[in-house]
C-alpha cells in the first residue's frame, strides 16, 4: 500500500473517532445542561463538516502534487 492509501485509511479512522468522540462529549454536555440531544447532534454535525473540509483540502493537495509531479519521497 502506498503512502496515499495509508493517509486515506487514517482519514476513515479520523471520521469514526470524531463521530464517537463528538457523540460522547455532546452527551456529557447535554447531561450537564439538561438538554435533550441538542449538543450531541450539533457537535457531531459540526465535526463531520470539519472532516469534509479536511478531506477536501487533502484531495486538493494530492491533486496539486500529482499535477506538478511531486509525489513525495515514499512514492
N, C-alpha and C positions, 0 to 999 in steps of 0.2 A: 504494500500500500504506500502510495506516495504521500508527500507532506500535505498536499491539499486534502486528500482523503481523511487524514488524521484530524486536520483542522475542522472539517465539516462533521466528523464524528463527535468531536468535542463540542461543537455548536449544538448538536442534538442533546447532549447531556446537559448543556447550559440551560436549554429550554425546559427540560424536565425539572432541574434543580430550582430554576426561578419560579416555575408554577407551584411546586410543592412548598418551597420556602415562602413565597408570597401568600399562599393559602394559610399556612400556619401562623405567619406573622399577622396577617389580616384577621384571622380567627382570634388571636390574642388581643388585638386592638378592639375587635368587636365585643369581646367579653369585658374588656376593661371599661369601655364607654357605654356598654349596654345596647349596642346597635345590633341589628339582625342582618348579618351577612353583607353589610354595606362596605366595610373596609376590605374584607377578603375578596369580594367581587372586583372592586375597582383597583385594588392593588395588583391582582393577577392580570387584569386587563392592561394596566399601565406597564407592568413588567413584560408582558407579551409584545406590546407596542415597541418598547425599547429593544427587545430582542430582534424584532423585524427590522428596525433601523440599523442595528448592529450587523445583521445578516446582509442587508442591502449595501452597507459600507464595505463589508468583506468581499462581496461579489463584484462590486465596482473596482476594488483594489486588485483582485485576481484578474479581472478583465483588462485593466490597465497594464498589469505586469505581463500578460500574455501578448498584448499589442506591441510592447517595447522589447519583448524577448527576454526580460529579466525574470527568469523562473526561480531564482534563488539558488543557494549552494547545494540543496538536497535533491534537486531535480535532475 
